[in-house]
Amino acid sequence: MHRNGKDTMPGLVSAMQGFCVIGIVILVGYLTARMQIGGPSAQMVLNRVSFFISSPCLMFAILSKEPIFEIFHPSIIVAFLSAMAVGVAFLLLNRSFFHLGAADATIGALNSLYLNSNNIGLPIATYILGNPALVAPILVMQQAVFTPIGLTTLDVTTKGKASLKAIASQPLHQPLLLGSLAGILVSALNARIGWYPVPNFIFDPIKMIGDSAVPLILMAFGMSLRGSRPMNERKRRDATIAVVLLKNVAMPVIAFLLAYFLMGFRGATLYACVVLAALPTGQNVYNYASRYNVGLSFARDGILISTISSPIIIAVVAALLS
């Protein structure tokens, strides 16, 4: 028993230290907004810079140096199946209990399955799991699969029609996906020719810009918390609670079962699968809700409550599995 306690503590301490690092930067962002430093558009500027410039550079820098066979690790099967399971579960719950419209139900399903692999996932993978490349397969999966499906469904449910051209071009409008795909291409080329093809005078500024992604997105998230009043809309309160339970509790449990019994993972791989499944809902869902003007408060509340409760679940995972 004592030996297990000694094995557990380093992982738990590492998890708490990681959240402390993340929390301090988020707090700085919140205080920045309260003191109105940068003006009312500061959050938008940080979000746009990180979304369009810093994060794609970071994903390129990470993936281009990562061995191609490690990028598409079998753990992606766990991430995909666990995400699909909770998304379908929300749709079944909605049909039986919540009776939300098709567009709001789509937002609810995305809230349940969409991992915050960028804003929170990158810092957690960096500071807790020690390898930011672990979120790359999840990010590629979400941007290439879940985003086009979700936006297509919202197109149909809000407009009554969907353009095939618009659906096909959706991935091309995702800078993170483009940066990831460019990094994967360089990684594959590296494996093929046996040497890294990007010269240092080009790679170094890309990495330098990419290194700003994590602090920028955490500060922007902290700014977004100023003035938020979650769970004001009673009609969707039960659905929001269901979303958070599916995302933060059910998904890690499903990921553990799949990773342990289906894939046979043990040790660090099993730990990473469950920790990443416990990530909160991605802020992308609010962007999609805003784009189609549906379920705005529903999306925001799910993201906020999920983000607040996620550290508790990850701490439990660290105590049990690390």
VOPAGU-2260 file (C-alpha; in pm, 1 decimal, decimal comma):
REM VOPAGU-2260
SITE   aa  ch    i         X         Y         Z
SITE  MET   A    0       0,0       0,0       0,0
SITE  HIS   A    1     280,4     240,5      90,1
SITE  ARG   A    2     455,3     169,5    -237,8
SITE  ASN   A    3     138,2     249,3    -434,3
SITE  GLY   A    4     107,6     576,4    -246,8
SITE  LYS   A    5     463,0     669,8    -340,4
SITE  ASP   A    6     395,8     581,3    -705,5
SITE  THR   A    7      74,0     782,2    -708,4
SITE  MET   A    8     194,3    1105,3    -551,2
SITE  PRO   A    9     436,4    1226,2    -822,1
SITE  GLY   A   10     165,0    1207,6   -1089,7
SITE  LEU   A   11     -91,4    1377,8    -867,2
SITE  VAL   A   12     152,9    1651,0    -765,7
SITE  SER   A   13     248,6    1697,4   -1131,6
SITE  ALA   A   14    -119,1    1731,5   -1226,1
SITE  MET   A   15    -183,2    1988,7    -954,7
SITE  GLN   A   16     130,3    2184,4   -1045,0
SITE  GLY   A   17      17,8    2180,5   -1407,7
SITE  PHE   A   18    -322,8    2320,6   -1316,7
SITE  CYS   A   19    -153,9    2580,3   -1096,9
SITE  VAL   A   20      52,7    2700,4   -1395,5
SITE  ILE   A   21    -256,4    2704,9   -1615,6
SITE  GLY   A   22    -470,7    2871,1   -1346,4
SITE  ILE   A   23    -223,1    3152,7   -1285,5
SITE  VAL   A   24    -211,8    3244,0   -1655,2
SITE  ILE   A   25    -594,4    3229,3   -1676,6
SITE  LEU   A   26    -613,0    3453,1   -1366,0
SITE  VAL   A   27    -377,5    3702,7   -1529,8
SITE  GLY   A   28    -611,0    3711,2   -1830,1
SITE  TYR   A   29    -913,4    3764,7   -1604,2
SITE  LEU   A   30    -739,5    4048,7   -1415,9
SITE  THR   A   31    -628,7    4200,2   -1746,2
SITE  ALA   A   32    -994,0    4215,6   -1854,5
SITE  ARG   A   33   -1107,6    4356,2   -1519,2
SITE  MET   A   34    -847,7    4633,5   -1540,9
SITE  GLN   A   35    -949,8    4690,0   -1904,5
SITE  ILE   A   36    -591,6    4663,3   -2025,7
SITE  GLY   A   37    -596,7    4646,4   -2402,8
SITE  GLY   A   38    -951,4    4776,2   -2429,1
SITE  PRO   A   39   -1274,9    4587,2   -2508,1
SITE  SER   A   40   -1128,7    4410,9   -2812,1
SITE  ALA   A   41    -825,1    4261,9   -2630,7
SITE  GLN   A   42    -980,7    3916,3   -2589,5
SITE  MET   A   43   -1082,3    3903,0   -2953,9
SITE  VAL   A   44    -733,3    4007,7   -3064,7
SITE  LEU   A   45    -562,5    3742,9   -2850,6
SITE  ASN   A   46    -806,9    3477,3   -2970,1
SITE  ARG   A   47    -758,5    3565,5   -3334,5
SITE  VAL   A   48    -377,8    3585,5   -3312,4
SITE  SER   A   49    -359,5    3250,9   -3133,9
SITE  PHE   A   50    -616,5    3088,3   -3363,9
SITE  PHE   A   51    -481,8    3209,2   -3697,1
SITE  ILE   A   52    -107,8    3241,1   -3626,9
SITE  SER   A   53      38,0    3106,0   -3300,4
SITE  SER   A   54    -146,4    2774,7   -3268,6
SITE  PRO   A   55     -92,7    2662,7   -3631,4
SITE  CYS   A   56     278,9    2744,4   -3589,7
SITE  LEU   A   57     286,6    2545,9   -3265,3
SITE  MET   A   58     119,4    2241,5   -3422,6
SITE  PHE   A   59     357,2    2256,7   -3718,6
SITE  ALA   A   60     661,5    2281,8   -3489,6
SITE  ILE   A   61     543,5    1989,2   -3276,5
SITE  LEU   A   62     425,7    1756,1   -3551,8
SITE  SER   A   63     703,3    1817,6   -3801,4
SITE  LYS   A   64     957,6    1696,9   -3542,0
SITE  GLU   A   65     742,6    1404,3   -3426,0
SITE  PRO   A   66     800,8    1060,1   -3583,9
SITE  ILE   A   67     515,5     995,5   -3826,9
SITE  PHE   A   68     418,7     661,4   -3671,3
SITE  GLU   A   69     383,5     819,4   -3326,8
SITE  ILE   A   70     146,7    1088,6   -3457,5
SITE  PHE   A   71    -114,5     830,2   -3553,6
SITE  HIS   A   72     -90,8     628,8   -3236,5
SITE  PRO   A   73    -358,8     360,6   -3180,1
SITE  SER   A   74    -487,4     571,9   -2888,7
SITE  ILE   A   75    -679,5     774,4   -3149,2
SITE  ILE   A   76    -924,8     481,7   -3164,0
SITE  VAL   A   77   -1001,7     532,7   -2794,8
SITE  ALA   A   78   -1051,5     907,9   -2842,4
SITE  PHE   A   79   -1282,8     860,0   -3141,7
SITE  LEU   A   80   -1501,1     584,8   -2993,9
SITE  SER   A   81   -1538,2     752,2   -2653,2
SITE  ALA   A   82   -1632,7    1083,2   -2818,1
SITE  MET   A   83   -1889,6     914,5   -3042,7
SITE  ALA   A   84   -2036,3     726,4   -2744,8
SITE  VAL   A   85   -2107,5    1040,4   -2537,9
SITE  GLY   A   86   -2234,0    1233,6   -2842,8
SITE  VAL   A   87   -2486,9     961,2   -2923,7
SITE  ALA   A   88   -2576,3     934,0   -2553,8
SITE  PHE   A   89   -2669,6    1304,6   -2542,9
SITE  LEU   A   90   -2888,9    1270,2   -2852,8
SITE  LEU   A   91   -3071,4     975,2   -2692,5
SITE  LEU   A   92   -3116,6    1168,1   -2366,0
SITE  ASN   A   93   -3243,2    1468,2   -2558,4
SITE  ARG   A   94   -3498,0    1256,4   -2742,2
SITE  SER   A   95   -3626,6    1108,7   -2416,3
SITE  PHE   A   96   -3604,8    1401,8   -2171,9
SITE  PHE   A   97   -3491,2    1742,8   -2300,9
SITE  HIS   A   98   -3671,3    1769,2   -2636,8
SITE  LEU   A   99   -3443,1    2041,2   -2771,3
SITE  GLY   A  100   -3470,6    2136,9   -3137,6
SITE  ALA   A  101   -3236,7    1978,4   -3391,1
SITE  ALA   A  102   -2990,5    2270,8   -3396,4
SITE  ASP   A  103   -2971,2    2296,4   -3014,6
SITE  ALA   A  104   -2938,1    1917,6   -2991,1
SITE  THR   A  105   -2641,6    1938,4   -3229,6
SITE  ILE   A  106   -2478,9    2197,5   -3002,3
SITE  GLY   A  107   -2546,4    1968,4   -2705,0
SITE  ALA   A  108   -2386,8    1669,7   -2878,2
SITE  LEU   A  109   -2081,8    1878,8   -2972,1
SITE  ASN   A  110   -2062,9    2010,8   -2615,3
SITE  SER   A  111   -2054,2    1649,5   -2494,1
SITE  LEU   A  112   -1789,8    1511,9   -2731,8
SITE  TYR   A  113   -1567,7    1803,2   -2840,0
SITE  LEU   A  114   -1243,7    1813,3   -2641,7
SITE  ASN   A  115   -1064,8    2137,6   -2568,6
SITE  SER   A  116    -750,1    1999,3   -2729,1
SITE  ASN   A  117    -615,6    2349,4   -2797,7
SITE  ASN   A  118    -684,1    2597,4   -2516,5
SITE  ILE   A  119    -664,0    2348,8   -2227,5
SITE  GLY   A  120    -540,8    2030,7   -2395,8
SITE  LEU   A  121    -209,9    2175,6   -2509,9
SITE  PRO   A  122    -114,6    2309,7   -2164,0
SITE  ILE   A  123    -223,9    1985,8   -1993,6
SITE  ALA   A  124     -35,5    1772,1   -2244,8
SITE  THR   A  125     266,4    1999,6   -2199,3
SITE  TYR   A  126     271,0    2046,2   -1820,3
SITE  ILE   A  127      98,6    1729,0   -1693,4
SITE  LEU   A  128     163,4    1458,4   -1954,1
SITE  GLY   A  129     496,0    1607,4   -2065,4
SITE  ASN   A  130     428,9    1569,1   -2438,7
SITE  PRO   A  131     223,2    1831,4   -2630,3
SITE  ALA   A  132     216,4    1605,1   -2937,6
SITE  LEU   A  133     -35,3    1380,6   -2757,4
SITE  VAL   A  134    -318,9    1619,1   -2846,7
SITE  ALA   A  135    -229,3    1630,5   -3216,6
SITE  PRO   A  136    -424,8    1319,7   -3328,4
SITE  ILE   A  137    -729,3    1442,0   -3133,2
SITE  LEU   A  138    -705,9    1786,5   -3288,5
SITE  VAL   A  139    -676,5    1642,1   -3640,2
SITE  MET   A  140    -968,4    1405,3   -3574,9
SITE  GLN   A  141   -1191,8    1684,3   -3446,7
SITE  GLN   A  142   -1105,9    1934,3   -3718,2
SITE  ALA   A  143   -1127,4    1680,9   -4001,7
SITE  VAL   A  144   -1425,6    1472,3   -3883,6
SITE  PHE   A  145   -1640,6    1623,8   -3608,2
SITE  THR   A  146   -1626,5    1985,6   -3725,6
SITE  PRO   A  147   -1747,3    1918,9   -4084,4
SITE  ILE   A  148   -2021,8    1685,4   -3956,5
SITE  GLY   A  149   -2134,8    1932,9   -3690,3
SITE  LEU   A  150   -2132,5    2234,7   -3921,5
SITE  THR   A  151   -2310,0    2042,6   -4196,0
SITE  THR   A  152   -2583,5    1944,7   -3949,6
SITE  LEU   A  153   -2614,6    2306,9   -3834,0
SITE  ASP   A  154   -2630,9    2419,0   -4198,0
SITE  VAL   A  155   -2919,9    2180,9   -4263,2
SITE  THR   A  156   -3107,1    2247,4   -3937,5
SITE  THR   A  157   -3080,5    2627,1   -3948,9
SITE  LYS   A  158   -3092,8    2695,8   -4323,3
SITE  GLY   A  159   -3280,5    2392,3   -4447,0
SITE  LYS   A  160   -3006,2    2317,5   -4700,1
SITE  ALA   A  161   -2635,1    2257,2   -4722,2
SITE  SER   A  162   -2391,8    2339,7   -5000,0
SITE  LEU   A  163   -2165,7    2050,2   -5097,7
SITE  LYS   A  164   -1891,9    2300,7   -5181,3
SITE  ALA   A  165   -1923,8    2465,2   -4838,2
SITE  ILE   A  166   -1906,4    2125,4   -4665,1
SITE  ALA   A  167   -1600,0    2016,4   -4863,5
SITE  SER   A  168   -1419,3    2344,5   -4795,7
SITE  GLN   A  169   -1481,2    2346,7   -4416,8
SITE  PRO   A  170   -1144,9    2184,8   -4327,7
SITE  LEU   A  171    -963,3    2441,8   -4543,4
SITE  HIS   A  172   -1093,4    2719,5   -4315,9
SITE  GLN   A  173    -934,7    2563,5   -4004,4
SITE  PRO   A  174    -582,8    2710,1   -3951,3
SITE  LEU   A  175    -505,0    2452,9   -3679,8
SITE  LEU   A  176    -583,7    2170,5   -3917,5
SITE  LEU   A  177    -373,0    2326,6   -4193,0
SITE  GLY   A  178     -76,8    2373,3   -3955,6
SITE  SER   A  179    -116,7    2015,4   -3834,2
SITE  LEU   A  180    -137,2    1873,4   -4185,7
SITE  ALA   A  181     172,5    2070,1   -4291,0
SITE  GLY   A  182     359,7    1931,6   -3989,6
SITE  ILE   A  183     246,0    1576,2   -4069,0
SITE  LEU   A  184     361,5    1619,5   -4429,2
SITE  VAL   A  185     709,2    1731,7   -4315,2
SITE  SER   A  186     723,3    1443,9   -4065,6
SITE  ALA   A  187     638,1    1195,1   -4340,8
SITE  LEU   A  188     898,5    1354,1   -4568,7
SITE  ASN   A  189    1154,6    1333,8   -4288,1
SITE  ALA   A  190    1084,8     959,9   -4248,2
SITE  ARG   A  191    1113,5     913,6   -4623,4
SITE  ILE   A  192    1440,7    1098,2   -4690,5
SITE  GLY   A  193    1604,7    1043,6   -4352,1
SITE  TRP   A  194    1672,2    1407,4   -4260,5
SITE  TYR   A  195    1467,5    1710,6   -4150,2
SITE  PRO   A  196    1397,2    1921,1   -4460,8
SITE  VAL   A  197    1313,6    2257,9   -4296,4
SITE  PRO   A  198    1624,4    2472,7   -4233,1
SITE  ASN   A  199    1673,4    2619,1   -3886,2
SITE  PHE   A  200    1640,6    2982,4   -4001,0
SITE  ILE   A  201    1283,1    2898,7   -4108,6
SITE  PHE   A  202    1190,5    2653,4   -3832,0
SITE  ASP   A  203    1317,0    2870,1   -3543,5
SITE  PRO   A  204    1084,9    3170,0   -3602,5
SITE  ILE   A  205     791,8    2931,0   -3655,4
SITE  LYS   A  206     866,7    2765,9   -3320,5
SITE  MET   A  207     919,4    3104,0   -3152,7
SITE  ILE   A  208     576,3    3223,7   -3267,5
SITE  GLY   A  209     423,6    2885,9   -3175,0
SITE  ASP   A  210     559,9    2912,7   -2821,3
SITE  SER   A  211     328,9    3212,5   -2766,6
SITE  ALA   A  212      15,1    3005,9   -2837,4
SITE  VAL   A  213     -41,1    2854,6   -2491,9
SITE  PRO   A  214     -11,0    3180,5   -2289,1
SITE  LEU   A  215    -218,6    3372,9   -2543,9
SITE  ILE   A  216    -507,6    3127,1   -2546,2
SITE  LEU   A  217    -508,3    3084,7   -2169,0
SITE  MET   A  218    -513,5    3461,4   -2114,7
SITE  ALA   A  219    -792,8    3500,4   -2369,9
SITE  PHE   A  220    -993,2    3232,4   -2190,7
SITE  GLY   A  221    -937,7    3413,5   -1859,3
SITE  MET   A  222   -1066,2    3735,0   -2018,7
SITE  SER   A  223   -1381,6    3553,8   -2134,5
SITE  LEU   A  224   -1471,0    3463,6   -1772,8
SITE  ARG   A  225   -1524,9    3825,9   -1672,3
SITE  GLY   A  226   -1895,4    3897,5   -1635,3
SITE  SER   A  227   -2012,0    3540,9   -1710,9
SITE  ARG   A  228   -2329,0    3424,5   -1533,2
SITE  PRO   A  229   -2372,0    3055,7   -1599,3
SITE  MET   A  230   -2695,6    2853,3   -1577,4
SITE  ASN   A  231   -2925,7    3156,0   -1606,7
SITE  GLU   A  232   -3145,9    2984,8   -1865,0
SITE  ARG   A  233   -3364,1    2739,7   -1671,3
SITE  LYS   A  234   -3499,1    2567,1   -1981,7
SITE  ARG   A  235   -3158,5    2420,0   -2069,5
SITE  ARG   A  236   -3020,6    2374,3   -1716,9
SITE  ASP   A  237   -3086,4    1999,3   -1707,7
SITE  ALA   A  238   -2937,6    1956,8   -2055,0
SITE  THR   A  239   -2626,9    2150,4   -1947,2
SITE  ILE   A  240   -2582,7    1928,3   -1640,4
SITE  ALA   A  241   -2616,6    1622,0   -1865,6
SITE  VAL   A  242   -2354,5    1763,4   -2103,6
SITE  VAL   A  243   -2104,3    1818,7   -1820,6
SITE  LEU   A  244   -2160,5    1472,9   -1672,4
SITE  LEU   A  245   -2118,8    1309,9   -2012,7
SITE  LYS   A  246   -1807,2    1510,3   -2096,8
SITE  ASN   A  247   -1627,0    1511,5   -1763,1
SITE  VAL   A  248   -1738,4    1181,3   -1605,8
SITE  ALA   A  249   -1875,2     939,7   -1866,7
SITE  MET   A  250   -1613,8    1006,7   -2135,0
SITE  PRO   A  251   -1308,2     934,7   -1912,2
SITE  VAL   A  252   -1476,2     616,7   -1782,8
SITE  ILE   A  253   -1552,8     500,1   -2138,0
SITE  ALA   A  254   -1198,8     589,6   -2246,5
SITE  PHE   A  255   -1055,5     383,7   -1960,6
SITE  LEU   A  256   -1269,1      81,3   -2049,0
SITE  LEU   A  257   -1178,8     104,6   -2417,7
SITE  ALA   A  258    -808,9     166,1   -2352,5
SITE  TYR   A  259    -774,1    -106,5   -2089,3
SITE  PHE   A  260    -993,8    -383,2   -2226,4
SITE  LEU   A  261   -1022,1    -318,4   -2601,1
SITE  MET   A  262    -675,2    -180,2   -2678,7
SITE  GLY   A  263    -481,2    -340,4   -2393,9
SITE  PHE   A  264    -305,6     -15,9   -2295,5
SITE  ARG   A  265    -124,6       9,0   -1964,9
SITE  GLY   A  266      95,2     261,3   -1783,4
SITE  ALA   A  267     159,8     602,2   -1937,7
SITE  THR   A  268     -49,9     532,7   -2250,5
SITE  LEU   A  269    -356,3     436,6   -2044,7
SITE  TYR   A  270    -303,8     741,7   -1820,6
SITE  ALA   A  271    -279,5     977,9   -2119,6
SITE  CYS   A  272    -595,1     833,4   -2282,4
SITE  VAL   A  273    -803,3     891,2   -1969,0
SITE  VAL   A  274    -657,5    1234,0   -1885,3
SITE  LEU   A  275    -721,0    1360,6   -2238,6
SITE  ALA   A  276   -1076,2    1221,9   -2229,7
SITE  ALA   A  277   -1131,7    1427,3   -1912,9
SITE  LEU   A  278   -1049,2    1753,9   -2092,2
SITE  PRO   A  279   -1330,9    2010,0   -2083,0
SITE  THR   A  280   -1548,3    2101,8   -2377,9
SITE  GLY   A  281   -1368,4    2298,7   -2649,8
SITE  GLN   A  282   -1446,6    2666,0   -2699,0
SITE  ASN   A  283   -1487,4    2592,7   -3069,9
SITE  VAL   A  284   -1843,0    2482,3   -2988,8
SITE  TYR   A  285   -1932,4    2835,9   -2879,3
SITE  ASN   A  286   -1782,4    2968,7   -3203,3
SITE  TYR   A  287   -2004,9    2731,1   -3402,8
SITE  ALA   A  288   -2311,6    2826,3   -3196,6
SITE  SER   A  289   -2230,6    3193,3   -3254,4
SITE  ARG   A  290   -2183,0    3142,9   -3627,5
SITE  TYR   A  291   -2533,3    2994,2   -3659,9
SITE  ASN   A  292   -2688,1    3196,3   -3373,4
SITE  VAL   A  293   -2825,0    2888,7   -3194,4
SITE  GLY   A  294   -2777,6    2764,2   -2838,9
SITE  LEU   A  295   -2536,1    3043,4   -2742,2
SITE  SER   A  296   -2594,8    3033,0   -2365,3
SITE  PHE   A  297   -2624,2    2652,8   -2378,7
SITE  ALA   A  298   -2282,3    2625,3   -2543,2
SITE  ARG   A  299   -2122,2    2883,7   -2312,8
SITE  ASP   A  300   -2256,1    2728,0   -1991,4
SITE  GLY   A  301   -2149,7    2378,0   -2093,2
SITE  ILE   A  302   -1797,6    2497,3   -2170,6
SITE  LEU   A  303   -1764,3    2702,1   -1851,6
SITE  ILE   A  304   -1898,2    2440,1   -1607,7
SITE  SER   A  305   -1703,2    2165,6   -1784,3
SITE  THR   A  306   -1383,8    2372,1   -1760,7
SITE  ILE   A  307   -1433,1    2447,2   -1390,7
SITE  SER   A  308   -1502,1    2083,5   -1296,2
SITE  SER   A  309   -1241,2    1922,4   -1523,4
SITE  PRO   A  310    -942,8    1976,8   -1286,1
SITE  ILE   A  311   -1121,2    1774,8   -1015,5
SITE  ILE   A  312   -1173,9    1480,2   -1250,4
SITE  ILE   A  313    -815,6    1496,0   -1381,0
SITE  ALA   A  314    -685,7    1508,3   -1022,7
SITE  VAL   A  315    -885,1    1190,8    -946,0
SITE  VAL   A  316    -748,8    1026,3   -1261,7
SITE  ALA   A  317    -394,4    1123,7   -1162,2
SITE  ALA   A  318    -444,1     982,9    -812,5
SITE  LEU   A  319    -577,9     653,7    -947,8
SITE  LEU   A  320    -368,4     593,3   -1256,7
SITE  SER   A  321     -45,0     790,9   -1252,2
